[in-house]
Amino acid sequence: YQDVAGGGHFSGRLTAPICIAGGLCKQWLALQGIEISARIFSIAGIMDEPISWDPLKPDFHKLCSDFPVLNSEAGAKMQAAIAKAKADGDSVGGVIECAVIGLPAGLGGPLFGGMEGKIAQVVYGIPAVKGVEFGAGFHSAALRGSENNDEYAVIEGKIQTKTNNSGGILGGITTGMPLMLKAAIKPTPSILMQQQTVSLKTMEETTLQIQGRHDPCIVPRAVPVIEAAVAIAIYDTLLDT
């Protein structure tokens, strides 16, 4: 049933079953050598440092334990921005970056069977997700083909690409490179600030001020949820192969 107070099926509470199912999938994937990690890419426009990685191992193992960023100074600025939004009775959003390492090449398919679509379908099931991009994503629209194409090479006896602008997926099919994606998380809509709305009873404009405790930023808590959603999509794809 719809809960107009915000506790219904549009609530972030529904991330709990995603985490339960995704947590199981992560364990099963780990048995096959497939690792999934995510981090805070940005909050309130404050960016973490870029990932510096060799083609097969993004440095997600260097994340700070208490706040999943690579640069602790950037993390401190993000937390300050969250605290400022809370003091103002407002909220902020951000972007989460996720990597899947150890995927075999050949998973997915063209058109509606593509890996991007399978992952995006589950990730968009997370309340507050407003955008998903893979690899260079929207930045690739500003590049030339010669800049965006991932050139192939033989590295340590294996065929790999020198770059990973495709995010480990070409034509909807995994390439064997790390699968990289980002998810945009909107600011928490339940804020303390007074907002304009319309009364359905009187059909007149009025104001609304939401009471109670509401997170000024859900991005940090959404990191494991993104990991779980991606794990579900990946494991579901493996079951179909």
N, C-alpha and C positions, 0 to 999 in steps of 0.2 A: 504494500500500500504506500501511496505517496505521503511522505511526512513533510508538511510545509515548514516545519521548524528547522529543517536541514539535516535530519538524521536518516533520511530515506536512501533510495538507490543512487542519488547523485552525491552522496556524502563520501568523504575520504575514508570513512569507516570501512567501506567496501574494499579497501586495499588489503585488509587482513586476510581474506581468503586467497587473494592473489599471491601474497607472501608465503602462505602455507603451501600452496600448490607449487609455486616457483621455487621455494626452498627445497622441496623434494626433487624437482627437476634439476636443480643445480647440483645436488649430490649425485644423481644418476649420470649427469653429463660429466662430472669430475672423474667418474670411473672410466670414462672413455677419453680422458685427457683434454676435455673441453672446459675452459675456465671463463667465467663471466665476472667482470668488475666494472664498477661505475664510480664517478666522482662528480663533484660540483664543478661545473665549467665556469659559471658566472652567477652572480646574484646582484640585482639592482644595477646592472651594467658594469659591475666590478669583475674583472676577468682573472681567472687563475692563470698560471704560466702554461705555455703550450707544452704538450707532451713531446719529449725528446725520446725517440725509441728506435730500436733496430726493427727491421720490417716484420719480425715475427714475435716481438715481445714488448708491447707498450709498458712504460714504467709505472703502471698502476700500483706496483708493490711499494712505491715510495710515498703513498698517500699518508697524510697525517691521520693518526688513529682516532682523535676526538672530533675532527671536522674534516671530511674527506676531500681535501685539496692537496695539491703538490706544494704550493707556496704558502707557508704559514702566515706570512705578512699579508698576503692577499686574503687569506681566510679571516684574519683579524679585522680587516676593513669590511668584509662582507658581514661579519657579525655585528660590527658597529652600525652598519646601514640597517640591519634588521632591528637592532635596539632603538635606533632613531625612529623607524617607522612605527614601532610599538608605542613609543612615547607620544607620537603624533596621533595615535589611534588609527593608524593606516597599516598597509601591508606592502610587501615587495615580492616579485617573482624571480625566476632565474632559469638557467639551462643546465641540464645534466648530460654528461657524456658517458657512454657505455661502450665497452669493448668485449668481443667474444674471441678468445684465442684458442687455437687448436682445432678449428672447424675443418673438416675435409672439403676439398673442392668437389663441386658437382651437385650440391644440395639446392633445392628450389627448382624453378622452371620459368619459362617465359610468360608474358601476359599476367593473368590473374593467379598463377601459381608461383609468382616471384617471391623471393625471400623478403624483399622490402615490404611487400603487401602483407605477408603473413605476420611479420614482426609489428608493423604499424597497426594492424588490426587489434592486436592485444594491447600494445602500448597506449593506443587511443582509448582503450577501455578504462584507463586510470583517470579518475576525476582530476581536472586541472591541467591535463596535457593539451596544449593548443598547437603544437607543431612537432614534426619529426623530420630529421634529415640524415642522410647517410654519407659518410666520407666527407668530401669537400662541400657537399650540399649546395646551398644557395650561392656560396662563394664561387662554385664552378661556373656559374652563369656569367661571371666577369672574366673568365679565362679563355684563352684560345685552346683549340683542340690539342695543339702541340704541348701546351702547358698542363692540360688536365689529364691527358692520356698517361696511363701507368706503363712505363716501358719494362719489358721483361728481360731478365738476366739469369745466368746460372750462378748461384751463390751457395758455396759449400756443398756443391753437388746437387742442389735442388733448384728447380725453376721457381723464381720469385719475381716480384715486381720491385723496382727501385723506389717507387712512391706508392701511396695507397689512397689516391684521391677518390677512387671508386668505393672506398669503404669496405672492400672485401667482397663486393657483389657486382657482377657484370651480367646484363641481360636477365636479371632476376636470379642468377645462379652464383653460388659462392665460388670464390677463386682460390681459397686456401690461405689467403692473407687474413689478418685480423679484421673481423667485422666491426666497423666503427659507426656509431650513430649518436645523435644528440636529440634530446627531447626538451621542448620549451614548456615550462611550468608557469601558469599565470599567477598573479598575486592572489592571495586568499580573498575571496569576495566578501566574507563576513568580517566587517571592520567596525570599529567603535565610532568612527566619524559619522556625523549625521548626513544622510543622503536623501535625495529627492526621489519620490515614487508616486504611484497612483493608487488610491483606494478603490478596490473592486466593488465595494458596497455603494459608495457615493459617486464613483466615476469622477472624482476630483483629485487634483494634485495635493500631495501631502508630504510629510517627511518621515523617515524611518531611521531609528537608531538601534542597532542590534546590541543586545546585552550579552553577558556571559564571557567565558574565556575562549579566545580564538587565536590561533597561531598567526603571528605577523608574517611568517614565511614558512611554507611547507617544503621548500626545496631540500633541506638536509634530510628530512624524514622520507622524502620521495626517492632518495638514492637507492636503497635496497628494494623498493617497489619496482623501479625500472629494471633492476637486475632480475627480479622475479618474473616480470612480464616477458622479458626477452628470453629467459630460460624456458618458459612455457612454450613460446613460439618455436624455439630451436628444437626442443625435445619432441614436440608434436610433429615437426618436419622429419626428424630422424625416424619416428615411428612409421611414417608413410613411405620410407625408402626401402 
